[in-house]
């Protein structure tokens, strides 16, 4: 394994670091200000400064960096090349990924369309997403069943002549509150009598299709996450779409979901490492500037211990994520399955621990809106559910480990 940056990655890191320092970080306050002035607070993609930053990122070749396939305005990076770039964007997670058109859930949806979409689907939906002209959402999780087991999904997708009819409820559908999320990828059951992992299919449902209802936005620890288009509850009542809106073929929904979630999981982990780096920086600066009991917090042994442990934990985590990226590039997602599960387990827990210590060093300020730590904590805590809860990944990983030695 060689994790040294090649020339392409080194050049992109330098370019992205400059863009972050000169344009993104200074623009963050204006982004929040303009976001607050919108008539529809969920329509974050309308913010003028964001549109300007996106145009600049595109000119700089910092556009669609996540996509490991050659497309217009995409350099076609490997996972290992993308890892340090995603980490940099994680330091300013509410703005940087969106400015580079590398924000979830659009990234995963673009990968699905790229890998499984028909020529017509790619022309109608993938191209506008790649251009940043529209947004999208991925509708899988449901409120009435334990969605940690995706085979539980009850939403029905029934064939009726040349159409599919969709009925069901979804929730925690990221980005769906944004009115510019024009297309939903919806997962449901087309054949409940089929084998457990062949019952599900995916269809493309335009937002304006009759019968689609955006019920409400959902909050995470009081944060509505309107900077990313929120998390929505949706209802589909006798929603009809052309049969040509099927992605892949009937019965492939579960397999497509797994193909989508692998890259999505590692992208979350890459960005979370950037969050942790920012937390360590804030913790170190705060410890040096605050005096308690006659000396700086930085001189207190317990605080030094937190900072040292944070660095050790983060470096261990980064190496595991890089190994996973390297394996995905060299042996594929299936060959990297164990490591993908491992980073999905380790990353949220580790970064959450680091954020907790950073909050503690900041005292009451760490809980407030004056620092980004509380919001970051809420974001990272959601990762212990997103793309599968901790317990499912731990159980699967342990099962595979036990099987290795069973005989």
N, C-alpha and C positions, 0 to 999 in steps of 0.2 A: 504494500500500500504506500502510495506516495501522494501526500496531501499538499505538496508545494504548488503554489499558483503558477499556471502557465502564463505566457505573455498576454494572451487575450484577457484572462481573468484579472491580472495585475493592472492592465490598462483600464478595464471597466471599473475596478475598485477605485482607482484614482479619480476617474471621471465622475463616478457616483458620489464619492466623498466630497468633491468640490461642489457638485450640485446640491448636496445636502447642506453644506456649510454656507454656500453663497446664496442659495435660493429657497430651499425647503424650510430650514429652521427659521430664518428670518420671516418667512411668509406664514408661519403657523398662526400667530395672533390674528392676522388679517383673515385667514381662512375661517377661524372661529367667529370673528366679527361678521363676515359676510354670510356665513351659515345662519347666524341668528337673525339676519335681515330677510331671509327667504320667506315667502308666503307659506310654502310647504317645507317645514323643517326637515322632512325626510329626503328631499330632493337634492342631496349633497352634490350630485354631479353637475348641478347648475351653478355652483359657486364660481364666480368669475375668476378668482385667483387660481382655482384648481384647473380650470380650462386653460389658463395661460401656462401654468406649470406643466400640464400634460403636453402642450404644443412644444415647449422647450425640451422636455424629456425625449420626445419623439425625434426632434432635430439632433439631439446628442447621441442617439442610438441607444437610449436607456428605456426602451419600450418593449413590452412583452418578453422580458428577460426570462420569465419562468418557463416558457414553452420549449420543450426539448425537440422540436421539429422545425424545420425551415418553413417560415411563412414570411409574408411581407412585413417589414418592420420588426422582425424577430431574429436575433442572432443564432438561435438554435443551440443554446448552451446545454451542456450536460448538467446533471444534478450537482456534481462536485464543483463545477464552475459557478453555478447559481447560488450555492450555499452561502458564501461570504457576502454576496450582494443582497440576498434576502435578509441576512443578519443586520446589515447596515440599515435597511428600510425598517426593520423592527424597532429601531431606536426612536422612530417617529411614526409609529404604527397607524395613527389616525389620519396621516396625510401622505407619507412617502409611497406605500404600496399603490394607493389610488392614483398618484401622480405618474407612476410608471406603468399603469394598467396591469398591475400585478396583485390586485386585491381579490381575496376570496369573497363570494363563491364564484365569481366570474372565471377565475383561473381554472378551477376544476371543471366548470361547464364547457370552457373552451377546449380543454383536453378531451372531454367526452365527445364533443362534436368533431374534433380533429381526428379522433381514433375510430369512431363508430358512426358518424353522421354520413348521410348520403350527399351526393354532389349538390342536390337542391337545398338540403338542410344547411350545408356549409355556406352556400351562397346567401341564403335568406337570413341566417342567424350568426354563424361563425364570423363572417367578414365584418359585420357591424360591431361585434364584440371585440374583435382584434383591433378595430379602429377606435374603440372607446366611444362609439356613437350611442350605444345602448348599454343597459345593465341586464342582469339575469338573476335567477334564484334556482335553488335545487331543493325540491319538495319531497322529502323522504320521511322525516320524523313525524309521528302522530301522537295525539294526546290520550287516546283511548286504549292504547296497547303499550307494552314495554318495548320501545323501539331499540333498546340495546340488542335485541334479537330482530334483525331486519326482516326475517321471514314472518314475523307477526303482523306485518303491515296489512291493514284491512281495506284500504282504498281500492275500489274496484275499477278496472279498466276493461270494458266489455265491447266486443266487436259487434257492430250493427251495420251490415252492408259495407259501404265504403268509409265508414266512420268508426271511431272509438268513443264510447260514452263513459265519462269519469264521474264517480261519486265517492266522496270521502272528506275527511278533515285532516289538516296538517298543522303543525306548529313549530316554533323555533326555526322558521324559514328565513335565513339570513338574507338581508338585502331586499326582501319583498315589499317593504313599506315604501321604498323609493319608487315613485311613479314611472321612472325611466327603466325599471326592471321589466322590460317588455316581454320577456319569455321565461317561462317556468319549465324546468325539467321535472316531470312528476313520475314518481315511482308508485306502482300499485300492482294488484294481482289481476292477471288475465286468465289464469287457469288454476283455481284453488285445488283441483284434483291431481295436478301434476306433482312430481317429486318436490321435496321441500324447497330446494334451491332453484327450481325451474318454474315456479308459480308467478314470479314477478316480471314485469316489463316496465320500460320507460317510454314516455311520450312527451312531445313538445306541446305545451299549452300556452298560446299567446295570452297575455294579461287581459286583453279586452274581449276575450271569448265570453259569450253569455253563460251565466251560471258560475263564473269565478268571483268569489267574494273575499276581499281582504278584510278580515273581521276586526283585528286590533294589532297594536304593537305590544311586544313583551319586553319587560325590563329585567336587567341582570343586576341584582343588588342595588336597585334604584336607578341604574344607568340605562337609558333607552337606546344607546348606541346609534343615535341618529346620524352620526358621522359616517356610518357604513350602510345606511338605508334600513337600520333597525332589524328586529326579528319579528316575524309576523305569524299570526294564526290565520289560516286560509280554509275556506270551505269550497268544495266543488259539488255543484248540484246539477246533475244531468248535463254536464259539460261535453259538448260534441266537438271533436277535432277530426280532420281527415286521417284516414288510415296511413297515409304517407308520413304522418308525424311520428310514427313509431321509430324509436332509435334502435338500430340493429335489427333484431328479430324478437318475436314473442318468446318469453322464457329466459331472456338474457339479462334481465334487469339486475338481478343479484350480482352476476359476474361483472357487469358494467360498473355497478356501485363500488365493488372492490377495486377495480382498475382505477376508478376515480379517486378513491379515498387514500390509496397508497401515496401518490405524489402530494395530495392535500395534507396528509399527516406530516410529512417531512417539511413541507413549506411552513406549516404552523410552528414546527420545532425550530426551524432556522430563524424565523422572525422572533420567537420567544427568547432565543439566545441574545438577540439585540436588546430586547426589553431588559434582560438580566444585566447586560453590560451597562446600560443606562442606570439601573438601580444601584449597581456597585459604585459607579461614579458619583451619583447623588449622595449615597451613604457616606462615602469617603470625604466629600466636600463638606457635608453637614457635620460630620464628626470633627473635622478640623476647625470649624467656625463656631461651634457651640461649647460653652464653658459650663460645667456643672460641678459643684463641690470643689471649686477652686482650681480646676484644671480642665483642659479640652476633653471632650468625649473621646477624641482620638488617642488619648493617653490611658483610657480605661481599658483594662485587660479584657473585659467581656466584649466590648465593642471591637477591639482589635481581633478577637477570636471570630466574631461574626464576619468581619471583612475577609480574614484569611480563609475561613471555611467557604465563603461565597466564591472566592477566586478558585479554590481547589475544585469545588463542585461544578462550577461552570466550565472549567477546562476539561474535566472528565466528560461532561455532557457534550461539549463541542466535538471532541474526538469521536464519540460514539455516533453523533449525527454525521460527521464527515465519513466515517466508515460506512454508514448506511447509504449515504449518497454514492460513494464509490462502488458499493455492491450493486445498487440499482443500475448504475451505468454499465457494470461489467458482466453481471449475471442476471439482471432483470429484477423486476419487482417480486416475482415469486421466490427467486433465490435469496432476496434480501428480507423475506417475510419476518424472520425472527428478529432481525435488527429494527425493522419498522415498528414492530410491536414494542420492542425494548425502548426505543426513543419516545414512543407515544406514552409509555408508562412513566419514564424517567423525567421527561422534560417539564410537564406541568408541575409535578411535585417539587422538582429542584428549583425552578424559577419562582414558584409560589413561596418556597422557603426563603429565597433570597429577598423577594419583595417584602415578606413579613419582617425580616430583620431591618431592611431599609426603612420601612414604616416606623418601626420601633425607635430607630435612631432619630427620626424626624419628630418624635413625640406626637402631640395632637395635630401638628401640621401635616403629618403623613396621612391622616385620615381625611384631610380636607381637599377642596378643589384647588388649593394653592400649589400643590405638587401633583405630578402625574401618577403617583404611586398607587393610590386607591383605585383609580380607573384601570390601571394596568393589572392590579390584583384581580379585579372583577373579570377582566378579559382572560387572564391566564387560568382562573378558576373554571371558566367555561370549557377550557380545553380538556378538562378531565371527563367531560361528557361528549364533546364534539368528536365526530368520527369514531365513536365507540367509547364507552366508559372504561375507567381503569380496570375494573374487576373482570370485564370480558377479555381484555387483552392479557391480563395476568393469568387467568384461567387457561386461555388458549396457549400461551407461552409455556406455562408449567406442564400442560398436557403433552406438548411436543417434546419438552425436555425429558419428561418421565419416559416417554416412548423410546427415546434414544437409548436408554439403559435397561429397558424392560427385559430384554432377552439376555 
